[in-house]
Amino acid sequence: MPSKKALVRRPGPRLAEGLVTHIERTPVDSAKAMDQWQGYVAALEEHGWETFIVEPADDCPDAVFVEDTVVVFRNVALIGRSGAASRHEETPGVEQAVARLGCSVNWVWEPGTLDGGDVLKVGDTLYVGRGGRTNAAGVQQLRAVFEPLGARVVAVPISKVLHLKSAVTALPDGTVIGHEPLVDHASLFPRFLPVPEESGAHVVLLGGNRLLMAASAPKSAEVLASLGHDPVLVDISEFEKLEGCVTCLSVRLRDLYA
């Protein structure tokens, strides 16, 4: 069984209506977005990821941002419950997908809210952003599900971005990277490396030293390349208009039974 699997979901017909919270709305080119999404999926597949297309949720404009619907740790999936009510119907297809892949499924229940984009995994540590989409009850429920499996859960207050992973992600060695003006509490991370662009804070670990990054962050890519990493750049400009980034367009599942 391949150890690298990724769930993805095609952009729906209402993509341009997606929510924006921390940026001004600008027009989205849906045809261009589809081309960019296909390029994103191709980049995953070219670097050894087996992709699974989650069934559509066409009435949900933000459904392409599939990462927000679930958090997976080891072989256990926690289905989220977004702080944005319009996103609640995105979860059934994802629930079916992770169950088919053999995950044990749990759910966040009211009054808890949790978006997967608020959860940054660094080894066995789960940093959980506490902000507009994830509340204290959601953090508590995540803790109850994953701490018995060996996870260490660290709550991180956020106020400047939509999700924690809008501000920070992590390199293969566990160093957390972020664009400092958007990071509320860099001191919470044992190792923190600032990058010069907002979109440069977002990386997907493809394997080895390869990092999937947005083409809109060339200076950050240069910084990371100088440290021995291999940036793989994709254009996701239409999704960036909706506060999307490379992390939120997929759910990456590594070594489910490790």
C-alpha positions as CSV (number, residue, x, y, z in Angstrom):
1,M,0.0,0.0,0.0
2,P,1.5,3.4,-1.0
3,S,2.3,5.4,2.1
4,K,1.5,8.8,0.6
5,K,-2.2,9.4,-0.1
6,A,-3.9,12.7,-0.6
7,L,-7.6,13.7,-0.7
8,V,-8.5,16.4,-3.1
9,R,-11.8,17.9,-4.2
10,R,-12.5,19.7,-7.5
11,P,-13.5,23.4,-7.5
12,G,-17.2,23.7,-7.6
13,P,-19.4,26.0,-9.7
14,R,-19.8,28.5,-6.9
15,L,-16.1,28.8,-6.1
16,A,-16.2,32.6,-6.8
17,E,-18.7,33.0,-3.9
18,G,-16.2,31.6,-1.4
19,L,-15.8,33.3,2.0
20,V,-13.2,36.0,2.6
21,T,-12.5,37.3,6.1
22,H,-9.1,39.0,6.2
23,I,-8.6,40.3,2.7
24,E,-10.7,42.3,0.2
25,R,-12.8,40.3,-2.3
26,T,-11.5,40.3,-5.9
27,P,-13.0,38.5,-8.9
28,V,-12.1,34.8,-9.3
29,D,-11.6,33.2,-12.7
30,S,-13.2,29.8,-12.3
31,A,-11.8,28.4,-15.5
32,K,-8.3,29.4,-14.5
33,A,-8.9,28.0,-11.0
34,M,-9.7,24.6,-12.5
35,D,-6.5,24.7,-14.6
36,Q,-4.5,25.6,-11.5
37,W,-6.2,22.9,-9.4
38,Q,-5.3,20.3,-12.0
39,G,-1.7,21.5,-11.9
40,Y,-1.7,21.2,-8.1
41,V,-2.9,17.7,-8.3
42,A,-0.4,16.8,-11.0
43,A,2.4,18.1,-8.8
44,L,1.3,15.8,-6.0
45,E,1.1,12.8,-8.3
46,E,4.5,13.6,-9.9
47,H,6.1,13.4,-6.5
48,G,4.7,10.0,-5.5
49,W,1.3,10.9,-4.0
50,E,-1.7,8.8,-4.8
51,T,-4.7,11.2,-5.0
52,F,-8.3,10.4,-4.2
53,I,-11.0,12.8,-5.5
54,V,-13.6,13.4,-2.8
55,E,-17.2,13.5,-4.1
56,P,-18.4,17.0,-5.0
57,A,-20.2,19.4,-2.6
58,D,-21.2,21.8,-5.3
59,D,-23.6,23.9,-3.1
60,C,-20.6,24.7,-0.9
61,P,-18.4,27.4,-2.5
62,D,-15.4,26.6,-0.3
63,A,-15.5,22.8,-0.7
64,V,-12.2,22.8,-2.7
65,F,-10.4,23.7,0.5
66,V,-10.8,20.1,1.6
67,E,-8.2,20.2,4.4
68,D,-10.5,22.1,6.6
69,T,-13.0,19.2,6.9
70,V,-10.8,16.7,8.8
71,V,-7.7,16.1,10.9
72,V,-5.9,12.8,10.7
73,F,-3.4,11.5,13.2
74,R,-2.0,8.0,12.8
75,N,-5.1,6.1,11.5
76,V,-7.7,8.1,13.3
77,A,-9.7,10.9,11.5
78,L,-11.5,13.7,13.3
79,I,-14.2,15.2,11.1
80,G,-14.3,18.9,11.7
81,R,-17.2,21.3,12.3
82,S,-16.4,24.7,10.8
83,G,-17.0,27.9,12.6
84,A,-18.5,29.0,9.3
85,A,-21.9,27.4,9.1
86,S,-22.0,27.5,5.3
87,R,-19.2,24.9,5.3
88,H,-20.9,22.2,7.4
89,E,-22.2,20.3,4.4
90,E,-18.7,19.8,3.1
91,T,-17.9,17.0,5.5
92,P,-20.0,13.9,4.5
93,G,-18.0,13.1,1.3
94,V,-14.7,13.5,3.2
95,E,-16.0,11.2,6.0
96,Q,-16.8,8.5,3.4
97,A,-13.4,9.0,1.8
98,V,-11.3,8.6,5.0
99,A,-13.5,5.6,6.1
100,R,-12.8,3.9,2.7
101,L,-9.0,4.4,3.4
102,G,-9.3,2.5,6.6
103,C,-9.4,5.4,9.1
104,S,-11.3,5.2,12.4
105,V,-13.7,8.1,12.3
106,N,-14.6,10.6,15.1
107,W,-16.6,13.8,14.9
108,V,-16.4,17.3,16.5
109,W,-19.8,18.0,18.1
110,E,-21.7,21.2,19.0
111,P,-20.7,23.5,20.6
112,G,-17.2,22.7,19.3
113,T,-15.9,24.1,16.1
114,L,-12.8,23.0,14.3
115,D,-11.2,23.6,10.9
116,G,-8.4,21.4,9.8
117,G,-6.5,24.4,8.5
118,D,-6.0,25.4,12.1
119,V,-4.1,22.2,12.9
120,L,-0.3,22.1,12.2
121,K,1.3,18.7,12.8
122,V,5.0,18.7,13.7
123,G,5.9,15.1,14.6
124,D,3.6,14.1,17.4
125,T,2.8,17.7,18.4
126,L,-0.4,19.2,17.1
127,Y,-0.5,23.0,17.2
128,V,-4.1,24.1,17.1
129,G,-5.1,27.7,16.1
130,R,-7.8,29.2,18.4
131,G,-9.5,31.9,16.3
132,G,-12.5,32.6,14.1
133,R,-13.0,29.0,12.9
134,T,-11.9,26.9,15.8
135,N,-13.1,27.4,19.3
136,A,-12.0,26.2,22.8
137,A,-14.5,23.4,22.8
138,G,-13.2,22.2,19.4
139,V,-9.6,22.2,20.8
140,Q,-10.8,20.3,23.8
141,Q,-12.5,17.6,21.7
142,L,-9.4,17.3,19.5
143,R,-7.3,16.8,22.6
144,A,-9.7,14.1,23.9
145,V,-9.4,12.1,20.6
146,F,-5.7,12.4,19.9
147,E,-3.9,12.7,23.2
148,P,-4.6,9.0,24.0
149,L,-2.8,8.1,20.7
150,G,0.3,9.9,21.9
151,A,-0.3,13.4,20.5
152,R,0.8,16.5,22.3
153,V,-1.7,19.3,21.7
154,V,-0.7,23.0,22.0
155,A,-3.4,25.7,21.6
156,V,-2.2,28.8,19.7
157,P,-4.2,32.0,19.8
158,I,-4.5,33.6,16.3
159,S,-6.0,36.9,15.3
160,K,-4.3,38.1,12.1
161,V,-5.2,35.3,9.7
162,L,-8.0,32.9,8.9
163,H,-6.3,29.7,10.0
164,L,-3.1,28.8,11.9
165,K,-1.7,27.4,8.7
166,S,-2.4,30.7,7.0
167,A,0.4,32.0,9.2
168,V,2.8,29.1,9.7
169,T,3.7,25.6,8.5
170,A,6.7,23.4,9.2
171,L,9.8,22.2,7.3
172,P,10.8,18.5,7.3
173,D,13.1,19.0,10.3
174,G,10.2,20.5,12.4
175,T,11.3,24.2,12.0
176,V,8.2,26.3,11.9
177,I,8.2,29.0,9.2
178,G,6.0,32.1,9.0
179,H,5.7,35.7,7.7
180,E,6.4,37.5,11.0
181,P,3.8,40.3,10.6
182,L,1.0,37.7,10.6
183,V,2.3,35.4,13.4
184,D,0.8,36.2,16.8
185,H,3.0,34.1,19.0
186,A,6.2,32.9,17.3
187,S,7.7,32.1,20.7
188,L,5.4,29.1,21.1
189,F,7.4,27.2,18.5
190,P,10.8,25.8,19.6
191,R,12.3,26.7,16.3
192,F,11.0,29.5,14.1
193,L,12.3,30.8,10.8
194,P,10.8,34.0,9.3
195,V,10.2,34.1,5.5
196,P,9.8,37.3,3.5
197,E,6.4,36.7,1.9
198,E,3.0,35.8,3.3
199,S,2.5,32.9,0.8
200,G,6.0,31.8,1.5
201,A,4.9,30.6,4.9
202,H,2.9,27.8,3.3
203,V,4.6,24.5,2.4
204,V,3.5,21.0,1.7
205,L,6.1,18.3,2.5
206,L,6.3,16.2,-0.7
207,G,8.9,13.9,0.6
208,G,12.7,14.2,1.1
209,N,13.7,17.8,0.8
210,R,10.9,18.8,-1.6
211,L,8.5,21.5,-0.7
212,L,5.3,22.3,-2.6
213,M,5.0,26.1,-2.6
214,A,3.0,28.9,-4.2
215,A,4.6,30.6,-7.2
216,S,3.7,33.9,-5.6
217,A,6.6,33.4,-3.1
218,P,9.8,33.4,-5.1
219,K,11.9,35.2,-2.5
220,S,10.8,32.7,0.2
221,A,11.6,29.8,-2.2
222,E,15.1,31.2,-2.6
223,V,15.6,31.4,1.1
224,L,14.5,27.8,1.5
225,A,16.5,26.6,-1.5
226,S,19.6,28.2,0.1
227,L,19.0,26.0,3.2
228,G,19.1,22.8,1.1
229,H,15.4,22.4,0.3
230,D,13.9,21.8,-3.2
231,P,10.9,24.1,-3.8
232,V,8.3,22.9,-6.3
233,L,6.3,25.9,-7.3
234,V,2.6,25.9,-8.4
235,D,0.4,28.8,-9.4
236,I,-2.7,29.0,-7.2
237,S,-3.4,32.7,-7.6
238,E,-7.2,32.2,-8.0
239,F,-7.4,30.3,-4.7
240,E,-5.2,32.9,-2.9
241,K,-8.0,35.4,-3.7
242,L,-10.1,33.3,-1.4
243,E,-7.5,33.0,1.4
244,G,-6.5,29.6,0.1
245,C,-2.9,28.2,0.1
246,V,-1.1,25.0,-0.9
247,T,-1.9,23.3,2.3
248,C,-5.7,23.6,2.3
249,L,-6.2,22.1,-1.2
250,S,-5.5,18.6,0.0
251,V,-5.6,16.3,3.0
252,R,-2.2,14.5,3.1
253,L,-2.2,11.0,4.7
254,R,1.2,9.6,5.5
255,D,1.8,6.1,6.9
256,L,-1.7,5.7,8.3
257,Y,-0.7,2.8,10.5
258,A,2.7,4.0,11.6
